[in-house]
Amino acid sequence: MAVTETLVDPHENGTSDLAVSRCKDLAIQLAEFPRVSLGHLPTPLEPMDRLSALLGGPRLWVKRDDCTGLSSGGNKTRKLEYLMADAQKHGADTIITQGATQSNHARQTAAAAARLGMGCHVLLEDRTGSNDENYIMNGNVLLDRLHGATVSKRGGGSDMNVEMETLAGTLRGEGKTPYIIPGGGSNPIGALGYVNCARELVEQASAMGLHMDALVHATGSAGTQAGLVAGLAAIKSDIHLLGIGVRAPREKQEAMVYDLARRTLEHLGAPVDITPSDVRANCDYVGAGYGVPTEGMVAALKLLAETEGLLFDPVYSGKGLDGLIDLIRKGYFDGMSNVVFLHTGGSAALFGYPDAFDLPGYVT
Ligand SMILES: *Cc1c(COP(=O)(O)O)cnc(C)c1O
């Protein structure tokens, strides 16, 4: 172990010239794929010094993918840059996608379709069983409708891929050319958005002279982490990447990410090998289930709102933050100097969950 360690460039994961030149090579490879510009990129990389001081662990940073710009931002925008270009290449005039009721992916897809002059149908699966008026009509659902998407509901546990195929058949019968985007935009095309993000982040940190030890984010449909795993492998970065799960148990989540990362590298045409040990997920912060608030999420979300002026969401980034904070307290990152939290967005969903936060009313 000690021998190999001496062979590893200590600055490999962010500041070496070698890493930056590999980023340039990766940018050239990515340029082979059709892409429409939808996001405000690069997104900022900012320190969270009040939070770092409060927790007393490594210096914490936030990569602001909540600031991608499209309909209040979020991680799906990067995936949609490649997915919507593929839809255009296929001559599509209508986009079909699916997600949970408060899907951030559905909202960003509806906005991207509007921006590109396409129709959009979103199928929303009732995964929580909540009948709360805000949950079913406000937040992301309000924005889906504002963007002009046709919104329809499906029961929890529906086979959403079959539902999308059936709708595509109906639309084809009406003379439309539909294009199906899978839930979360997570396939090898969408994951290219996070291959690109890995490149962007390593170049950005390098330009700032920042040595990143770890990168943490919420993981759901796996495309974000799979793209990052693939991109970081292509750059040969040894940054410690950790996904905090929001739905599936760890073994299943890691298998999904690993499988998609491999398929993404294949799609990219990169002669890079990864092993299952390159994929790490911690699924201890899901709580009762997908989209169901936890005490830890509420505490983490309030803490960040009050110490950093940042907004997170109840379903993904809030649970991811809960994991980050708890793992810092447990010493998981001990010995590391800089830990980056990738903010995947989602704060529009807050308005679908107003009762999750026990907040004081007006003071008279
Ligand atoms: C979709 C989403 C995620 C998870 O990303 P995946 O690529 O689906 O794993 C994380 N955070 C937010 C806010 C999201 O909307």
The ligand as a Gaussian input file, in Angstrom:
#p B3LYP/6-31G(d) Opt

LIG

0 1
 C      -33.015000      13.804000      -9.750000
 C      -32.376000      14.473000      -8.592000
 C      -31.285000      13.891000      -7.927000
 C      -30.746000      12.532000      -8.242000
 O      -30.092000      12.456000      -9.460000
 P      -30.094000      11.077000     -10.249000
 O      -29.319000      11.352000     -11.458000
 O      -31.533000      10.738000     -10.497000
 O      -29.461000      10.052000      -9.364000
 C      -30.693000      14.585000      -6.896000
 N      -31.171000      15.785000      -6.511000
 C      -32.224000      16.368000      -7.113000
 C      -32.682000      17.673000      -6.597000
 C      -32.867000      15.732000      -8.167000
 O      -33.921000      16.316000      -8.744000

